[in-house]
Amino acid sequence: MKKQGTVPLVLFMLLGTSLSAAGADNVMLDEIIVRGEKEASNQESLTIREVRESPAKDIGEALKQVEGIDIVRKGAIANDLVLRGFQRDNINVLVDGAKIFGACPSRMDPPAFHVDFTEVEQIKIVKGPYDIENPGSMGGAVEIQSKQQRKGFSSDLNLTYGSYNAVNGSAAASYGTDTFDGLLGYAYKRSDVPKSGDGRLITDIYPATSPNRYRPDTVDSKAYEINTGWTRFGVNPTSSSRSEISYSYQDAEHVLYPYLKMDADYDRTHRLNWTYRIEKVSPLVRELKLQAYWNRVSHLMNDSLRQSSAGQPRGVSMQTDATTQGVGVKMQGSLAVGTGTLKSGVDYYNRNWDAVNQRAMFTMTNPFTPVNMIPDVFVDNGGMFAEYNLPLGEQVNLKAGIRGDLTWVKAERSNTLTAVSNSTDFAEVSANIQLTYKPLNDVELFLGIGRGTRTPDPEELYIDLPASAPSVTWRGNPDLKPTINHEADLGMKYATDRLYLNTTLFYSDLTDYVNFFQASSTLKSYQNIEATMWGAELGSQVSLPYDLFLKGSLSYTEGRNTDGGRPLPEIPPLKGMMALRYDNGTFFAEAVENMAREQDRVDAGLNEQPTAGWATTDLKAGYNYKALSVNGGVYNLFDKQYYSHLSYQRDPFASGVGFKVPENGRTFYITLAYRF
């Protein structure tokens, strides 16, 4: 698109129109109340209602409507989160306070992929290094909160059908009394391969001569098929205490990833979580909470669906078998200290990650030699934190926190890197101070200064995937240091009965930032660099006459490799959204315009290519009658052919520059829900 420069001007004009209409006599949406009164300026949230209204296939795709969040698209599902340009282990993803990890070295299965929508009540996002309750929240944290059981019997039935034979069905039932409660749920989702705006399958991105192309009998196969089941049981020993245990199992089969050279044969995930909470222990102790969790992911990927596997005696020319397991415990409490509240705690987690790769052409004399790609690495982390929340009168609130962590990493198997060093340890300190000031009843100002840290992960330290030239070797760096993010945030929130407006500016100075780079023509690795990121976000929602609501958002991030004097790779462009909604509580209809500018700030050292700007239109509508609701819509109404800038990655399993995965073309969907 050649006129993308008009995008920000149009958005700001529309946002200005929304502000001038703030005097309309309407009751604001529940979201205005929540965001205006309960969320800090550096926080966002997304409810399950907002998710269900969209055609999103997973949590990552659903969250991209939040300002400051983008996704890395690999295929029809399993989208990886990007928060203000931070991705991978630079942000924390938690499920009910439990850390969860993916097993695939190429991030086929990012953490949020392992949770089904029907398990979710709300998703909270903390932007910046202001979550000190959990280790590693250097750039921010995404916490997925599960639905809670209610008294009596209740159930939740959902069925979505859409283009490309996409099906997403779920059923959950719960029963509760004053003493105990339980929940049981199941979800199933599948889809054929979507088409992009040019009418081609998103798997059909390779030339006829490419060995990575899908075979004729697999190019239009299932894009994914996923079964998920979960259960939860809770007991209330007293009126002020509760114990709860939950378990979830997910089985994802035949998941296609056209931006990589392989696809997932399966992803099998177990999640187990136990918590105990007691409130009002004494005048001093307001709350105590204990938690223990375990999760395990088994992942198998290969090229059995690609032309590269043709004629191979094993039916594949390359395969990676990967597993990861996490175990953790937490203990924390809230104390009434002076006029404020002191929250403190200790925690520990252990992560194991192992991945074995085999390739037919590893060497001519020894095909399918097992390579310890991730050499059975164990990570142990122990930490403690303290955070004090102090009201300074009715207008000012001060919050300050500090966290210390010790981390030990050890590889139990051998590869090229462990022969040099198979263990390392780190000591990190994180801290922040947050000041909130309300000069007027409807205005809130926010100032945050934080130091966040995160240790290099096992892949960055020890991954080893040797290859013969001209192919590229992928190799870790055992000498990496922890990344430190010194960040400042300045925000302003204005919230009345009819209007919500939130704007934030942020600046990050990054020391020892772990950066993926081209070490030579045949080697890619990781290095510590000095870098900066800065940006801004703007979100608004206003109530207009006649049950109309206008929403708008803008977000921008710019990253720079100050050591190399060039842009950081994989940074999203300026993007925005405007939506006009009619909602009388029974019926709603909404039109949404999504826009992004061209991204031409790219890392030439990685051969990163610019991505054109784009604009798409979505329509949706719904009707609620007692326990029944129906909604549906069309995504990308005008069948636009476009690409997300974060639609591919640069590692030896990526298909290479020029093989970006296009976004879906025109997509219809309808959802039926029944709750009682």
C-alpha positions in Angstrom: 0.0 0.0 0.0 1.5 3.3 -1.0 -0.5 5.7 1.1 0.1 4.2 4.5 1.2 7.6 5.8 -2.5 8.5 6.1 -3.1 5.8 8.7 -2.0 7.5 11.8 -3.7 10.8 10.7 -7.0 9.1 10.2 -6.7 7.2 13.5 -5.9 10.4 15.5 -8.8 12.2 13.8 -11.2 9.4 14.7 -9.9 9.3 18.3 -10.4 13.1 18.5 -13.9 12.6 17.3 -14.5 10.1 20.1 -13.2 12.5 22.7 -15.5 15.3 21.5 -18.5 13.0 21.8 -17.8 12.1 25.4 -20.9 14.0 26.6 -23.3 11.4 25.2 -25.9 10.2 27.6 -25.2 6.5 27.6 -24.2 3.9 30.2 -20.6 2.7 29.6 -19.8 -0.9 28.8 -18.6 -3.1 31.6 -15.1 -3.0 30.1 -15.0 0.8 30.7 -15.8 0.2 34.4 -13.1 -2.5 34.7 -10.4 -0.7 32.8 -11.2 2.6 34.4 -11.4 1.6 38.0 -9.5 -1.6 38.5 -6.6 -1.7 36.0 -3.4 0.2 36.4 -2.1 2.3 33.5 0.5 -0.3 32.7 -2.0 -3.2 32.6 -4.6 -4.6 30.2 -7.0 -7.4 30.2 -9.1 -9.5 27.8 -12.2 -11.3 28.9 -13.5 -14.6 27.5 -16.5 -12.7 26.0 -14.1 -10.7 23.8 -12.3 -13.9 22.8 -15.6 -15.6 21.8 -16.7 -12.7 19.7 -13.6 -13.1 17.5 -12.6 -15.8 15.0 -9.3 -16.4 16.9 -8.1 -20.0 17.0 -5.8 -19.6 20.0 -4.9 -17.2 22.8 -2.1 -15.6 20.9 -4.4 -14.7 18.0 -7.1 -13.4 20.4 -4.6 -11.1 22.3 -3.4 -9.3 19.1 -6.4 -6.9 19.5 -4.8 -5.5 22.7 -2.6 -2.5 22.0 1.1 -3.3 22.4 0.6 -7.0 21.5 1.5 -8.7 18.2 2.0 -12.3 17.2 4.5 -14.4 15.2 2.4 -16.4 12.8 3.6 -19.9 11.8 0.5 -21.4 10.3 -3.2 -21.7 11.1 -2.7 -21.9 14.9 -0.1 -21.7 17.7 0.7 -18.0 17.3 3.5 -16.7 19.5 3.0 -13.6 21.6 5.1 -10.4 21.2 4.7 -7.6 23.8 6.2 -4.2 22.9 8.7 -5.9 20.7 9.7 -8.4 23.4 9.1 -12.1 22.7 10.1 -15.6 23.6 11.6 -15.7 27.1 11.7 -12.0 27.4 8.1 -12.1 28.6 6.5 -14.5 31.1 3.4 -16.5 30.4 1.7 -18.1 33.4 -1.5 -20.1 33.9 -3.0 -19.5 37.3 0.4 -18.4 38.5 2.2 -21.5 37.2 5.1 -21.1 34.6 4.5 -23.1 31.5 7.0 -23.9 28.8 7.0 -25.1 25.2 9.1 -28.0 24.0 9.9 -27.1 20.4 13.2 -25.3 19.7 11.5 -23.5 16.8 8.6 -22.4 19.1 5.9 -24.5 17.3 4.2 -24.8 20.7 4.5 -21.4 22.5 3.3 -21.5 26.2 -0.1 -20.0 25.5 -0.9 -22.6 22.9 -1.3 -25.2 25.6 -4.4 -23.7 27.1 -7.9 -23.9 25.6 -10.3 -20.9 25.5 -13.0 -22.7 27.6 -10.6 -23.0 30.5 -10.1 -19.2 30.5 -12.0 -16.5 32.4 -9.7 -13.6 31.8 -6.2 -12.8 30.6 -4.2 -10.1 32.3 -1.2 -8.3 30.8 1.4 -6.4 32.7 3.5 -4.3 30.5 7.1 -3.6 31.5 9.3 -5.1 34.3 6.7 -4.6 37.1 5.8 -8.2 37.9 8.2 -9.2 40.7 6.2 -12.2 42.0 7.5 -14.4 39.2 11.1 -14.8 37.9 11.9 -13.7 34.3 9.2 -11.0 33.7 11.8 -8.8 32.1 9.6 -7.3 29.4 6.2 -8.0 30.8 3.9 -10.8 31.9 0.8 -12.5 30.5 -1.3 -14.3 33.2 -4.1 -16.6 32.0 -6.7 -17.0 34.7 -9.0 -20.0 34.7 -12.8 -20.0 35.3 -13.9 -20.5 38.8 -16.7 -22.8 39.9 -20.0 -21.3 41.2 -22.5 -22.5 43.7 -25.1 -24.9 42.4 -25.0 -26.6 39.0 -23.9 -24.7 35.9 -22.7 -25.6 32.4 -21.1 -23.9 29.4 -21.7 -25.2 25.9 -20.0 -23.5 22.9 -19.8 -24.4 19.2 -18.1 -22.4 16.5 -18.0 -23.2 12.8 -16.2 -21.2 10.2 -14.5 -21.1 6.8 -12.1 -23.9 5.9 -14.3 -26.3 7.9 -13.0 -24.9 11.1 -14.7 -26.4 14.2 -14.3 -25.4 17.8 -16.6 -27.1 20.3 -16.5 -27.2 24.0 -18.5 -28.3 27.0 -17.9 -27.6 30.7 -20.0 -28.4 33.8 -19.5 -27.5 37.4 -21.3 -28.0 40.7 -20.6 -26.2 44.0 -21.7 -25.9 47.6 -20.4 -23.9 50.5 -18.0 -26.7 51.3 -16.8 -28.1 48.0 -17.0 -27.7 44.2 -15.9 -29.4 41.1 -15.6 -28.8 37.4 -15.1 -30.9 34.3 -14.5 -29.7 30.7 -13.7 -30.9 27.2 -12.8 -29.1 24.0 -12.2 -30.1 20.4 -11.0 -28.0 17.5 -9.9 -28.7 14.0 -9.5 -26.9 10.7 -8.5 -27.4 7.1 -5.8 -25.3 5.6 -6.9 -21.6 5.3 -6.5 -19.6 2.2 -5.0 -16.1 1.9 -6.4 -13.1 0.1 -5.1 -14.3 -3.3 -7.1 -17.5 -3.0 -4.2 -19.8 -2.5 -3.7 -22.1 0.5 -1.3 -20.7 3.1 0.7 -24.0 2.6 1.2 -23.2 -1.1 4.0 -20.7 -0.7 6.8 -22.7 -2.2 8.0 -22.9 -5.8 7.6 -26.3 -7.6 11.4 -26.9 -7.2 11.6 -26.4 -3.5 12.2 -29.6 -1.4 10.3 -27.9 1.5 7.0 -27.8 -0.5 4.1 -29.9 0.7 3.4 -33.0 -1.3 0.3 -32.8 -3.6 -1.6 -35.2 -1.2 -0.8 -33.1 1.9 -0.9 -29.5 0.8 -4.6 -29.4 1.5 -4.7 -31.8 4.5 -5.9 -30.8 8.0 -4.2 -27.8 9.4 -4.6 -29.1 13.0 -6.7 -31.3 15.3 -6.7 -30.7 19.0 -8.4 -32.4 22.0 -8.3 -30.9 25.5 -9.8 -32.1 28.7 -9.5 -30.6 32.2 -10.9 -30.9 35.7 -10.8 -29.0 38.9 -11.8 -29.8 42.5 -12.0 -27.3 45.4 -12.6 -27.5 49.1 -13.4 -24.7 51.6 -12.3 -26.1 55.0 -13.4 -22.8 56.6 -15.1 -19.6 55.4 -11.7 -18.0 55.0 -9.7 -20.8 53.5 -9.7 -22.8 50.2 -7.7 -25.6 48.7 -7.9 -26.4 44.9 -6.3 -28.9 42.6 -6.7 -28.9 38.8 -5.4 -31.1 35.9 -5.5 -30.5 32.1 -4.4 -32.7 29.2 -4.1 -31.5 25.6 -3.4 -33.7 22.6 -2.6 -31.7 19.4 -2.2 -33.8 16.3 -1.0 -33.1 12.7 -0.3 -29.3 13.1 1.0 -27.7 10.0 3.7 -25.0 10.2 4.4 -23.8 6.6 6.9 -21.2 7.7 9.2 -24.0 8.9 10.7 -27.0 7.2 8.8 -29.4 9.5 5.4 -29.9 11.0 4.3 -31.2 14.3 3.3 -34.9 14.4 2.0 -34.3 17.9 2.1 -32.1 21.0 1.0 -33.7 24.2 0.7 -31.5 27.3 0.0 -32.3 31.0 -0.7 -29.5 33.5 -1.2 -30.1 37.2 -1.7 -27.3 39.7 -2.5 -27.1 43.5 -3.1 -24.1 45.6 -4.1 -23.4 49.2 -5.1 -20.0 50.4 -6.2 -18.7 53.8 -7.4 -15.1 54.5 -7.6 -13.0 57.7 -5.2 -15.2 59.6 -4.6 -12.4 62.1 -4.7 -8.6 62.3 -1.2 -8.7 60.9 -1.4 -11.5 58.4 -4.1 -10.8 55.8 -3.4 -13.7 53.5 -1.2 -16.8 53.0 -1.0 -18.8 49.8 0.8 -22.0 48.9 1.2 -23.4 45.4 2.7 -26.4 43.7 2.6 -27.2 40.0 3.9 -29.6 37.4 3.7 -29.6 33.6 5.1 -31.7 30.8 5.1 -31.3 27.0 6.1 -34.0 24.5 6.6 -32.7 20.9 7.5 -34.6 17.7 8.1 -32.7 14.5 9.3 -34.0 11.1 9.1 -33.4 7.3 6.9 -36.4 6.5 4.4 -34.2 4.7 7.1 -32.4 2.6 8.7 -33.3 -0.7 12.1 -33.6 1.1 10.9 -36.9 2.7 10.2 -38.6 -0.6 12.1 -41.8 -1.1 13.5 -41.8 2.5 13.5 -45.3 4.0 12.1 -43.9 7.3 9.5 -41.7 5.6 11.3 -38.6 6.8 14.5 -36.8 6.0 14.6 -34.8 9.3 13.0 -35.2 12.7 13.2 -33.7 16.2 11.9 -35.4 19.3 11.6 -32.8 22.1 10.3 -32.8 25.7 10.2 -30.3 28.5 9.0 -30.5 32.1 8.5 -27.9 34.7 8.0 -28.3 38.5 7.5 -25.4 40.8 6.5 -24.3 44.3 5.5 -21.0 45.8 4.8 -19.5 49.2 3.7 -16.0 49.7 1.8 -13.8 52.2 0.3 -10.4 52.6 0.9 -8.5 55.8 -0.7 -5.3 57.2 2.4 -3.1 57.8 1.8 0.4 58.9 -0.8 2.0 56.6 0.1 -0.2 53.7 0.3 -3.8 52.6 3.5 -5.8 52.4 3.4 -8.8 50.0 6.4 -11.1 50.2 7.2 -14.7 49.1 9.7 -17.3 48.1 9.5 -19.6 45.0 11.4 -22.3 43.2 11.1 -24.0 39.9 13.0 -26.7 37.9 12.8 -27.0 34.2 14.2 -29.8 32.1 14.5 -29.5 28.3 15.7 -32.2 25.9 15.6 -32.3 22.1 17.2 -34.9 19.8 17.5 -34.2 16.1 18.1 -36.7 13.3 18.7 -35.9 9.6 19.2 -38.2 6.6 22.0 -36.0 5.3 23.8 -35.2 8.6 26.8 -37.1 7.1 26.9 -39.2 4.0 28.4 -42.1 6.0 26.2 -41.9 9.1 22.7 -40.8 8.1 20.2 -40.2 10.9 22.9 -39.7 13.5 21.2 -38.5 16.7 22.3 -35.0 17.6 21.7 -33.6 21.1 20.1 -30.4 19.8 19.1 -29.4 23.4 21.3 -31.6 25.5 19.0 -32.6 28.4 19.4 -29.3 30.2 18.2 -28.7 33.7 17.4 -25.2 35.0 17.0 -24.6 38.8 15.8 -21.2 40.0 15.2 -20.0 43.5 13.9 -16.6 44.3 12.3 -14.3 46.9 10.5 -11.0 46.6 8.9 -8.2 48.7 6.5 -5.6 47.5 5.1 -2.7 49.6 1.9 -0.9 48.6 1.5 2.4 50.4 -1.5 4.8 50.0 -0.3 8.3 50.6 -3.6 10.0 51.1 -6.6 9.7 48.8 -4.8 10.9 45.7 -1.4 9.3 45.7 -0.3 5.6 45.9 3.2 4.3 46.0 4.3 0.8 45.3 7.8 -0.5 45.4 9.3 -4.0 45.1 12.5 -5.9 44.9 13.3 -9.5 43.9 16.4 -11.7 44.0 17.0 -14.9 42.0 19.7 -17.5 41.9 19.7 -19.7 38.8 21.8 -22.9 38.0 21.9 -24.4 34.5 23.4 -27.8 33.7 23.5 -29.9 30.5 23.4 -33.7 31.1 24.3 -34.7 27.6 27.1 -33.9 25.3 27.3 -31.8 22.1 29.8 -29.4 20.6 29.1 -26.7 23.3 29.0 -28.8 26.4 32.5 -30.1 25.6 33.6 -26.6 26.4 31.2 -25.9 29.4 28.2 -27.9 30.5 27.1 -25.7 33.4 26.7 -22.1 34.5 25.0 -20.1 37.2 23.5 -16.6 37.5 22.5 -14.2 40.2 20.0 -11.5 39.4 18.2 -8.6 41.1 15.0 -7.0 39.9 13.3 -3.9 41.4 10.7 -1.3 40.6 8.9 1.7 42.0 5.4 2.8 40.8 3.7 6.1 41.6 0.1 6.7 40.9 -1.4 10.2 41.3 -5.0 11.3 40.9 -5.0 15.1 40.6 -8.7 14.9 39.6 -11.4 12.3 40.3 -11.4 11.1 36.6 -7.7 11.5 35.9 -4.9 9.1 36.9 -1.2 9.7 36.2 1.3 6.8 36.4 5.1 6.8 36.6 7.0 3.6 36.8 10.8 2.9 36.9 11.9 -0.7 36.9 14.8 -3.1 36.5 13.9 -6.4 35.1 16.2 -9.4 34.4 16.0 -12.8 32.7 18.6 -15.5 32.3 19.5 -17.0 28.9 17.4 -20.1 28.2 18.8 -23.6 27.4 18.4 -23.0 23.7 20.4 -19.8 23.7 23.1 -21.4 25.8 23.5 -24.9 24.4 21.6 -25.5 21.2 23.7 -27.3 18.7 22.6 -28.1 15.1 25.7 -28.7 12.9 25.4 -28.6 9.2 27.7 -28.9 6.2 28.3 -25.7 4.1 26.6 -24.1 2.4 23.9 -25.0 4.9 23.8 -22.9 8.1 24.8 -24.3 11.5 22.7 -23.1 14.5 24.8 -22.9 17.7 24.2 -21.5 21.2 26.6 -19.5 23.3 27.5 -20.8 26.8 29.1 -17.4 27.7 25.8 -15.4 27.5 25.0 -13.1 30.4 21.5 -12.3 31.8 19.6 -9.5 30.0 18.9 -6.4 32.2 16.1 -4.1 31.2 16.1 -0.6 32.8 12.7 0.8 31.9 10.7 4.0 32.5 6.9 4.2 31.9 4.8 7.4 31.9 1.0 7.0 31.6 -2.2 8.9 31.8 -5.7 7.5 32.2 -8.9 9.4 32.0 -12.1 7.5 32.9 -15.7 8.8 33.3 -19.1 7.2 33.0 -18.9 7.5 29.2 -15.2 7.7 28.3 -12.1 5.7 28.8 -8.7 6.9 27.5 -5.3 5.5 28.3 -2.0 6.5 26.9 1.5 5.3 27.8 5.1 6.2 26.8 7.9 3.8 27.6 11.7 3.6 27.2 13.9 0.5 27.8 17.7 0.5 28.1 18.8 -3.0 27.5 22.1 -4.3 28.8 23.4 -7.7 27.5 20.3 -8.1 25.4 20.3 -11.7 23.9 20.3 -11.1 20.2 20.1 -13.7 17.4 22.7 -12.9 14.7 24.6 -14.0 11.7 28.0 -14.9 12.9 29.3 -16.0 9.5 27.9 -17.1 6.1 27.4 -20.6 7.6 26.8 -19.9 11.3 24.0 -18.3 13.3 24.2 -17.9 17.0 23.4 -15.6 20.0 25.3 -12.7 21.4 24.9 -10.1 24.2 24.5 -6.6 22.8 23.5 -3.2 24.1 20.1 -2.1 22.8 17.2 0.2 23.3 13.4 0.0 22.8 10.9 2.8 23.1 7.4 3.4 22.1 3.9 4.5 22.9 0.3 3.1 23.2 -3.1 4.8 23.0 -6.4 3.2 23.7 -9.9 4.7 24.0 -13.5 3.7 24.3 -16.4 6.1 24.4 -20.2 5.8 24.8 -22.2 7.7 22.2 -26.0 8.3 21.9 -28.3 5.5 20.7 -26.3 2.6 22.3 -23.3 3.3 20.1 -19.7 2.8 21.3 -16.5 4.0 19.6 -13.2 2.3 20.3 -9.7 3.0 19.0 -6.1 2.1 19.7 -2.6 2.8 18.5 0.7 1.2 19.4 4.3 1.7 18.2 7.6 0.2 19.2 11.1 1.0 17.9 14.1 -1.1 18.7 17.8 -0.4 18.1 20.9 -2.4 18.3 23.2 0.3 19.6 26.3 -1.9 19.3 25.7 -2.6 15.7 24.2 0.8 14.8 21.1 -0.8 13.2 17.5 -1.7 14.0 16.7 -4.7 16.2 15.2 -7.6 14.2 11.5 -8.7 14.5 10.0 -5.4 15.8 6.4 -4.9 14.9 5.4 -1.7 12.9 3.0 1.0 13.9 -0.5 -0.5 14.1 -4.0 0.8 14.9 -7.6 -0.2 15.2 -10.9 1.7 15.1 -14.3 0.1 15.8 -17.9 1.3 16.0 -20.3 -0.9 18.0 -24.0 -0.9 18.6 -24.9 -2.7 21.8 -28.2 -2.6 23.7 -27.4 -5.5 25.9 -29.4 -8.0 23.8 -28.1 -7.3 20.3 -24.8 -6.0 19.1 -23.2 -5.2 15.8 -19.6 -4.0 15.2 -17.4 -2.8 12.4 -13.6 -2.9 12.9 -10.9 -1.4 10.8 -7.4 -2.8 11.4 -4.3 -1.0 10.0 -0.5 -1.3 10.0 2.2 0.8 8.4 5.0 -0.6 6.4 7.9 -1.9 8.5 11.2 -0.8 6.8 13.3 -0.7 10.0 14.9 -4.1 9.5 18.1 -5.9 10.4 20.1 -6.2 7.3 22.6 -8.4 9.1 19.9 -11.2 9.3 18.7 -10.4 5.7 15.4 -9.3 7.3 13.1 -7.9 4.6 10.6 -4.9 4.8 6.9 -5.7 5.0 4.3 -3.6 3.3 1.5 -1.8 5.2 -2.0 -3.0 5.1 -5.6 -2.3 6.2 -8.4 -4.8 6.7 -12.1 -4.7 7.7 -13.9 -7.0 10.1 -17.7 -7.2 10.8 -19.4 -9.0 13.6 -22.8 -9.2 15.2 -24.6 -11.1 18.0 -27.8 -11.7 19.9 -28.3 -12.8 23.5 -31.6 -14.3 24.8 -31.5 -15.6 28.3 -29.0 -18.5 28.5 -28.6 -18.6 24.7 -26.3 -16.4 22.6 -25.3 -16.5 19.0 -22.7 -14.3 17.3 -20.8 -14.4 14.0 -19.0 -12.3 11.5 -16.5 -12.0 8.7 -12.8 -11.4 9.1 -10.9 -9.6 6.3 -14.1 -8.6 4.6 -12.5 -7.5 1.3 -10.2 -10.5 1.1 -7.0 -8.5 1.4 -3.7 -10.3 0.6 -1.2 -9.2 3.3 1.5 -10.3 5.6 2.4 -9.7 9.3 5.9 -8.5 9.7 6.4 -11.2 12.4 5.3 -14.0 10.1 8.6 -15.9 9.9 11.8 -16.4 11.9 15.4 -16.8 10.9 16.8 -20.2 12.1 18.0 -23.3 10.2 14.5 -24.8 10.3 12.9 -21.7 8.8 12.0 -21.9 5.2 14.0 -18.8 4.4 13.4 -15.2 3.3 10.7 -15.0 0.7 8.6 -17.7 2.3 6.5 -15.6 4.6 3.2 -17.1 5.7 0.3 -14.9 4.5 -2.5 -13.9 6.8 -5.9 -15.5 6.2 -8.2 -14.2 3.5 -12.0 -13.6 3.9 -13.1 -15.8 6.8 -16.7 -16.4 8.0 -17.6 -17.8 11.4 -20.6 -18.3 13.7 -20.7 -19.3 17.4 -23.5 -20.7 19.4 -23.3 -20.7 23.2 -25.6 -21.9 25.9 -25.0 -21.3 29.6 -27.2 -22.4 32.6 
